[in-house]
Amino acid sequence: MTPFLTGTAAHLPLAQSLPWETILLVVGLLVVLLFLIIFLKFFKLWVQAYFSNASISLFELVGMWLRKVNATVIVQSKIALVQASIPVPTKDLEAHFLAGGNVTAVARAMIAADRAGIPLDFATGAGIDLAGRDVLDAIQTSVNPKVIDCPDPRKDKREVAAVAKDGIQVLARARVTVRTNLKQLVGGATEETIIARVGEGIVSTIGSSETHKEVLENPDMISKTVLAKALDAGTAFSILSIDIADVDIGSNIGARLQADQAEADKRVAQAKAEERRALAVAREQEMQAEVVENRAKVVLAEAEVPKAMAQALREGRLGVMDYFNLKNIEADTSMRESLGGEDRSTDDAPGTDA
């Protein structure tokens, strides 16, 4: 019986041949090893959070690792907020990181806003960051107002051109001082809208002036009129001031327009005169054609005379002597006309006495 039992025990699995104490010891060693690896991995961050009163436990750090959250960014941001006495739950920081936001920028913006006395909670800062705006730059612009040139020099346009009522062009350049409006930063219009509205206000103000001299004498009239129109409505900024940096005189647009109109009227008059001349020439050609046609009719009528005379001779209504008498009369008339023509030419000759 003993050899049989020995051979059977040799074919049993290794786990069944080992005692339970050994199995538990191995499993315990693996757990301790895994815990030691995790502890060493997050020990430095946990110590930083612990001594900074950030209230981040080791299990939370492990959870961040499992959720693929950058624990270093969360811990450093939480420590900075705690040191600034700004309470923000760790879960909110993790949620913003998982949403693709910049946790470090939002934390720095909240600290800057708190130091500047600007109310900014984490939800607002996270919303601004997720909207694609630079929340830290927005806070800095709120603390230090930003100056915008109108028109934008990046678009190769240095001055806003407008024309007063007297036809003189006025060139103006303005500088707009703005401050970020955090409440309207998400969904509010950008700098391009401010520049466009200020440029429109400048053109409208100059265009309503009676003469360009009024604009040159009182350039602040432009800034006061434009500032009174509340151009920052619906934008992400609050306009603090509008200063006219430069005012210059351009071209005499009114005179140029009058000259262009006179040239256009001249061309219209020339076109109408050419039309009348063409009609006159056409009429002259028509009359000449009609004269030629009438001459042809006369020639045709004269050609019928010999035929009629021949017909009269054949029928006996005209005698031969009558025919010769008619010819003599024609010859006599032709001779008298030739003699009369020579006398007239002789009388009209210069240097002869009557």
Helices and strands as residue ranges (DSSP letters): H 2-10, H 14-17, H 20-51, H 58-66, H 71-83, H 90-98, H 103-116, H 122-130, H 135-143, E 146-150, G 153-155, E 160-163, E 168-180, G 182-184, H 191-207, H 212-217, H 220-227, E 237-252, H 253-315, H 320-347
